[in-house]
Amino acid sequence: MWKYLTAFFVLLIILNPEMAQLAFFIDAVGLEMFLMLLEVQFIAILGMFFNTKIKPIFSYIINLYSKHFLTLSWKNIKEHPENLMLAVPSPAALMNMLVFLVAVGILLNAH
């Protein structure tokens, strides 16, 4: 199998002269460093994709949430203090619930 792969890469370098420069570069810096450089490029591309495609979708959803759901002001809090329970951010509530469930699981398994 290695013979076929070696022959394939030799033919690739012969047929595409730009690949020879890449082969020399990989030989000079090492395969691990080359793969790390590819990983950095991949992370940069994912970051750009996140900022241009995913982040606007989440911003739109957050704007819809803030328009259609409760927004608190001091006047609203004084009139309806029970609405403070609705103002708890959902990620914080989920993390508190997760910690509570883990603590309950530990207590139940202790016996």
C-alpha positions as CSV (number, residue, x, y, z in Angstrom):
1,M,0.0,0.0,0.0
2,W,2.8,2.4,0.9
3,K,4.4,1.7,-2.5
4,Y,1.2,2.8,-4.3
5,L,0.9,5.9,-2.1
6,T,4.5,6.9,-2.7
7,A,4.1,6.3,-6.5
8,F,0.9,8.5,-6.4
9,F,2.6,11.4,-4.7
10,V,5.6,11.2,-7.0
11,L,3.3,11.3,-10.0
12,L,1.4,14.2,-8.4
13,I,4.6,16.1,-7.9
14,I,5.8,15.4,-11.5
15,L,2.5,16.3,-13.1
16,N,1.9,19.4,-10.9
17,P,5.2,21.4,-10.4
18,E,3.6,23.6,-7.7
19,M,3.3,20.5,-5.5
20,A,7.1,20.1,-5.5
21,Q,7.4,23.4,-3.6
22,L,4.8,22.2,-1.2
23,A,6.7,19.0,-0.7
24,F,9.9,20.9,0.0
25,F,8.1,23.2,2.4
26,I,6.6,20.2,4.3
27,D,10.0,18.6,4.4
28,A,11.5,21.8,5.8
29,V,9.0,22.6,8.5
30,G,7.8,19.1,9.3
31,L,4.5,17.5,8.9
32,E,3.2,18.4,12.4
33,M,3.9,22.1,11.8
34,F,2.2,22.0,8.4
35,L,-0.9,20.4,9.9
36,M,-0.9,23.0,12.6
37,L,-0.8,25.7,10.0
38,L,-3.7,24.1,8.2
39,E,-5.6,23.9,11.5
40,V,-5.1,27.6,12.1
41,Q,-6.4,28.4,8.6
42,F,-9.4,26.2,9.2
43,I,-10.2,27.9,12.5
44,A,-9.9,31.3,10.8
45,I,-12.3,30.3,8.1
46,L,-14.8,28.9,10.7
47,G,-14.5,32.2,12.6
48,M,-15.2,34.2,9.5
49,F,-18.2,31.9,8.7
50,F,-19.5,32.3,12.3
51,N,-19.2,36.1,12.2
52,T,-20.8,36.5,8.8
53,K,-23.5,33.8,8.7
54,I,-24.3,32.4,12.2
55,K,-23.9,35.5,14.4
56,P,-26.5,37.6,12.4
57,I,-29.0,34.7,12.7
58,F,-28.6,34.7,16.5
59,S,-28.8,38.5,16.6
60,Y,-32.0,38.4,14.7
61,I,-33.4,35.8,17.1
62,I,-32.4,37.8,20.1
63,N,-34.0,41.0,18.6
64,L,-37.2,39.0,18.1
65,Y,-37.1,37.7,21.6
66,S,-36.5,41.2,23.1
67,K,-39.4,42.7,21.0
68,H,-42.0,40.1,21.8
69,F,-41.2,39.2,25.4
70,L,-41.0,41.1,28.7
71,T,-38.5,43.9,29.0
72,L,-38.2,45.2,32.5
73,S,-38.0,48.8,33.7
74,W,-38.1,50.2,37.2
75,K,-41.7,51.3,36.7
76,N,-42.7,47.8,35.6
77,I,-40.8,46.2,38.5
78,K,-42.5,48.4,41.0
79,E,-45.9,47.6,39.5
80,H,-45.4,43.9,39.0
81,P,-42.5,42.5,41.1
82,E,-43.4,38.9,40.1
83,N,-42.0,39.6,36.7
84,L,-38.5,39.5,38.1
85,M,-38.7,35.7,37.9
86,L,-39.3,36.0,34.1
87,A,-36.2,38.2,33.7
88,V,-33.7,35.5,34.8
89,P,-31.6,34.8,31.7
90,S,-32.2,31.3,30.4
91,P,-28.5,30.3,30.2
92,A,-28.1,31.2,33.9
93,A,-31.2,29.3,34.9
94,L,-30.1,26.3,32.9
95,M,-26.7,26.3,34.6
96,N,-28.3,26.6,38.0
97,M,-30.6,23.7,37.2
98,L,-27.7,21.6,35.9
99,V,-25.8,22.2,39.2
100,F,-28.9,21.4,41.2
101,L,-29.5,18.1,39.3
102,V,-25.8,17.1,39.7
103,A,-26.0,17.8,43.4
104,V,-29.2,15.8,43.7
105,G,-27.7,12.9,41.7
106,I,-24.7,12.8,44.0
107,L,-26.9,12.9,47.1
108,L,-29.0,10.1,45.8
109,N,-26.1,7.9,44.9
110,A,-24.4,8.4,48.3
111,H,-26.9,6.1,50.0
